[in-house]
Amino acid sequence: MAEASTKNHDYHIIDPSPWPFIGSVSAFIMAVGAITYFHDGPIWVMLIGLAGVLYTMLAWWSDVIKEAHEGHHTPVVQLHLRYGMIMFIASEVMFFVAWFWAFFDASLFFDEAQQFARVEYTGGMWPPKGIEVIDAWHLPLFNTLLLLTSGTTVTWAHHALIEGDREGLKWGLILTVLLGAIFTCVQVYEYVVAPFAFKDSIYGATFFMATGFHGFHVFVGTIFLIVCLIRANKGHFTPKQHFGFESAAWYWHFVDVVWLFLFAAVYLWGNAGGVVAAH
């Protein structure tokens, strides 16, 4: 009779972990702290919760990496991890659909009869009357070229890894991280010199929510790639087992595609003077 501990399948039955509970408690504390802070309460409760969430992320992902090195990530487990990453990216797509929906609702129905206050704020046109828009062919175009180039460098790094070229992997990641960091700096500068603010109009609100959340995703993706670079320098990835890097590359390509839609819809179409006017 086989022992109870004998493994005769390709799945990974994880050991009991404290991180789901600690992460949930930390997220709850952070949410309560944020609500309290928004009502003129102290900020330290929210910061304690945030620290707990960040520590949970670090420790939990470290455990996943350790499990991979211990041989628990069989081909079946890797396949399911990829399914999970695909579903996560799909959820992120729907997150951005909400902001695109808000932008197109405001720009296409600026004189909607049921939205009585909308005409007052838009002046019966889009872009709203009195709003000086950002020229799409300057900083936004430069950022578009940066992200498209970064998509090329991360693909180079991926192919280098598959071919066993560790130097190509490292340099591809270094260039991608640098391009992502430059993109973030350019976007921050664009926000500083923007001729409108978040609270100025419905245009400012939709613009900063859509592009701002994308900028946050670029920041997260850059950190993701920095972690991959650190792991690559430690020799963690192999041509046959590199899910951590592959998921980072998928995430980065997702960020690239979202920016192309933002550039086309928000900066080009939405900024074109007189593209839509009151009937």
For each residue, the residues with C-beta under 8 A, 3 or more apart:
1:
2: 6 8
3: 6
4:
5:
6: 2 3
7:
8: 2
9:
10: 74 75 76 77
11: 74 76 77
12: 67 72 73 74 77
13:
14: 17 67
15:
16:
17: 14 20 60 63
18: 21 22
19: 22 23 56 59 60 63
20: 17 23 24
21: 18 24 25
22: 18 19 25 26 52 56
23: 19 20 26 27 52 53 56 57 60
24: 20 21 27 28
25: 21 22 28 29 52
26: 22 23 29 30 49 50 51 52 53 55 56
27: 23 24 30 31 49 52 53
28: 24 25 31 32 49
29: 25 26 32 33 45 46 48 49 52
30: 26 27 33 34 46 48 49 50 52 53
31: 27 28 34 35 49
32: 28 29 35 36 45 49
33: 29 30 36 37 41 43 44 45 46 47 48 49
34: 30 31 37 38 46 49
35: 31 32 38 39
36: 32 33 39 41 42 45 46
37: 33 34 40 41 42 43 45 46
38: 34 35 41
39: 35 36
40: 37
41: 33 36 37 38 45
42: 36 37 45
43: 33 37 46 47
44: 33 47 48
45: 29 32 33 36 37 41 42 48 49
46: 29 30 33 34 36 37 43 49 50
47: 33 43 44 50 51
48: 29 30 33 44 45 51 52
49: 26 27 28 29 30 31 32 33 34 45 46 52 53
50: 26 30 46 47 53 54
51: 26 47 48 54 55
52: 22 23 25 26 27 29 30 48 49 55 56
53: 23 26 27 30 49 50 56 57
54: 50 51 57 58
55: 26 51 52 58 59
56: 19 22 23 26 52 53 59 60
57: 23 53 54 60 61
58: 54 55 61 62
59: 19 55 56 62 63
60: 17 19 23 56 57 63 64
61: 57 58 64 65
62: 58 59 65 66
63: 17 19 59 60 66 67
64: 60 61 67 68
65: 61 62 68 69 231 236 244
66: 62 63 69 70
67: 12 14 63 64 70 72 73
68: 64 65 72 73 241 243 244
69: 65 66 236
70: 66 67
71: 74
72: 12 67 68 77
73: 12 67 68 77 78 81 241 243
74: 10 11 12 71 77 78
75: 10 78 79
76: 10 11 79 80
77: 10 11 12 72 73 74 80 81
78: 73 74 75 81 82 241 243
79: 75 76 82 83
80: 76 77 83 84
81: 73 77 78 84 85 243 247
82: 78 79 85 86 243 246 247
83: 79 80 86 87
84: 80 81 87 88
85: 81 82 88 89 247 250 251
86: 82 83 89 90 250
87: 83 84 90 91
88: 84 85 91 92
89: 85 86 92 93 250 251 254
90: 86 87 93 94
91: 87 88 94 95
92: 88 89 95 96 217 254
93: 89 90 96 97 254 258
94: 90 91 97 98
95: 91 92 98 99 213
96: 92 93 99 100 210 213 214 258 261
97: 93 94 100 101
98: 94 95 101 102
99: 95 96 102 103 206 209 210 213
100: 96 97 103 104 210 261 265
101: 97 98 104 105
102: 98 99 105 106 206 209 210
103: 99 100 106 107 206 207 210 265 266 270
104: 100 101 107 108 265
105: 101 102 108 109
106: 102 103 109 110 118 122 126 202 203 206
107: 103 104 110 126 206 270 276
108: 104 105 126 276
109: 105 106 112 115 118
110: 106 107 118 119 122 124 125 126 128 276 278
111: 118 119 122 124 278 279
112: 109 115 118
113:
114:
115: 109 112 118 119
116: 119 120
117: 120 121
118: 106 109 110 111 112 115 121 122 202
119: 110 111 115 116 122 123 124 278
120: 116 117
121: 117 118 128 201 202
122: 106 110 111 118 119 125 126 128 129 201 202 203
123: 119 128 129 130
124: 110 111 119 129 277 278
125: 110 122 128 129 274 276 277 278
126: 106 107 108 110 122 203 270 275 276 277
127: 131 133 203 270 271 273
128: 110 121 122 123 125 131 201 202 203
129: 122 123 124 125
130: 123
131: 127 128 195 196 200 201 203 204
132: 195 196
133: 127 195 196 203 271 273
134: 138 139 140 190 194 195 267 271
135: 138 139 140 271
136: 140 141 263 267 268 271
137: 140 141
138: 134 135 141 142
139: 134 135 142 143 186 189 190
140: 134 135 136 137 143 144 190 263 267
141: 136 137 138 144 145 263
142: 138 139 145 146 186
143: 139 140 146 147 183 186 187 190 259
144: 140 141 147 148 259 260 263
145: 141 142 148 149
146: 142 143 149 150 179 182 183 186
147: 143 144 150 151 179 183 218 255 256 259
148: 144 145 151 152 256
149: 145 146 152 153 179
150: 146 147 153 154 175 176 179 180 183 252 256
151: 147 148 154 155 252 253 256
152: 148 149 155 156
153: 149 150 156 157 172 173 175 176 179
154: 150 151 157 158 172 173 176 225 248 249 252 253
155: 151 152 158 159 172 249
156: 152 153 159 160 168 172
157: 153 154 160 161 168 169 170 171 172 173 176 245 249
158: 154 155 161 162 172 245 246 249
159: 155 156 162 163 168
160: 156 157 163 165 166 167 168 169 172
161: 157 158 164 165 166 168 169 232 237 239 242 245
162: 158 159 239
163: 159 160 168 239
164: 161 239
165: 160 161 168 169
166: 160 161 169 170 232 235
167: 160 170 171
168: 156 157 159 160 161 163 165 171 172
169: 157 160 161 165 166 172 173 232 237
170: 157 166 167 173 174 229 232 233
171: 157 167 168 174 175
172: 153 154 155 156 157 158 160 168 169 175 176
173: 153 154 157 169 170 176 177 225 228 229 232
174: 170 171 177 178 229
175: 150 153 171 172 178 179
176: 150 153 154 157 172 173 179 180 225 252
177: 173 174 180 181 222 225 226 229
178: 174 175 181 182
179: 146 147 149 150 153 175 176 182 183
180: 150 176 177 183 184 218 221 222 225 252
181: 177 178 184 185 222
182: 146 178 179 185 186
183: 143 146 147 150 179 180 186 187 218
184: 180 181 187 188 215 218 219 222
185: 181 182 188 189
186: 139 142 143 146 182 183 189 190
187: 143 183 184 190 191 211 215 218
188: 184 185 191 192 215
189: 139 185 186 192 193
190: 134 139 140 143 186 187 193 194
191: 187 188 194 208 212
192: 188 189
193: 189 190
194: 134 190 191 197
195: 131 132 133 134
196: 131 132 133 200 201 203 204 207
197: 194 200 204
198: 204 205 208
199: 204 205
200: 131 196 197 203 204
201: 121 122 128 131 196 204 205
202: 106 118 121 122 128 205 206
203: 106 122 126 127 128 131 133 196 200 206 207
204: 131 196 197 198 199 200 201 207 208
205: 198 199 201 202 208 209
206: 99 102 103 106 107 202 203 209 210 266
207: 103 196 203 204 210 211 266
208: 191 198 204 205 211 212
209: 99 102 205 206 212 213
210: 96 99 100 102 103 206 207 213 214 262 266
211: 187 207 208 214 215 262 266
212: 191 208 209 215 216
213: 95 96 99 209 210 216 217
214: 96 210 211 217 218 255 258 259 262
215: 184 187 188 211 212 218 219
216: 212 213 219 220
217: 92 213 214 220 221 255 258
218: 147 180 183 184 187 214 215 221 222 255
219: 184 215 216 222 223
220: 216 217 223 224
221: 180 217 218 224 225 248 251 252 255
222: 177 180 181 184 218 219 225 226
223: 219 220 226 227
224: 220 221 227 228 248 251 252
225: 154 173 176 177 180 221 222 228 229 248 252
226: 177 222 223 229 230
227: 223 224 230 231 244 248
228: 173 224 225 231 232 237 244 245 248
229: 170 173 174 177 225 226 232 233
230: 226 227 233 234
231: 65 227 228 234 236 237 244 245
232: 161 166 169 170 173 228 229 235 236 237 245
233: 170 229 230
234: 230 231
235: 166 232
236: 65 69 231 232 244
237: 161 169 228 231 232 241 242 244 245
238: 241 242
239: 161 162 163 164 242
240:
241: 68 73 78 237 238
242: 161 237 238 239 245 246
243: 68 73 78 81 82 246 247
244: 65 68 227 228 231 236 237 247 248
245: 157 158 161 228 231 232 237 242 248 249
246: 82 158 242 243 249 250
247: 81 82 85 243 244 250 251
248: 154 221 224 225 227 228 244 245 251 252
249: 154 155 157 158 245 246 252 253
250: 85 86 89 246 247 253 254
251: 85 89 221 224 247 248 254 255
252: 150 151 154 176 180 221 224 225 248 249 255 256
253: 151 154 249 250 256 257
254: 89 92 93 250 251 257 258
255: 147 214 217 218 221 251 252 258 259
256: 147 148 150 151 252 253 259 260
257: 253 254 260 261
258: 93 96 214 217 254 255 261 262
259: 143 144 147 214 255 256 262 263
260: 144 256 257 263 264
261: 96 100 257 258 264 265
262: 210 211 214 258 259 265 266 267
263: 136 140 141 144 259 260 266 267 268
264: 260 261 267 268 269
265: 100 103 104 261 262 268 269 270
266: 103 206 207 210 211 262 263 269 270 271
267: 134 136 140 262 263 264 270 271
268: 136 263 264 265 271 272
269: 264 265 266 272 275
270: 103 107 126 127 265 266 267 275
271: 127 133 134 135 136 266 267 268
272: 268 269 275
273: 127 133
274: 125 277
275: 126 269 270 272
276: 107 108 110 125 126
277: 124 125 126 274
278: 110 111 119 124 125
279: 111
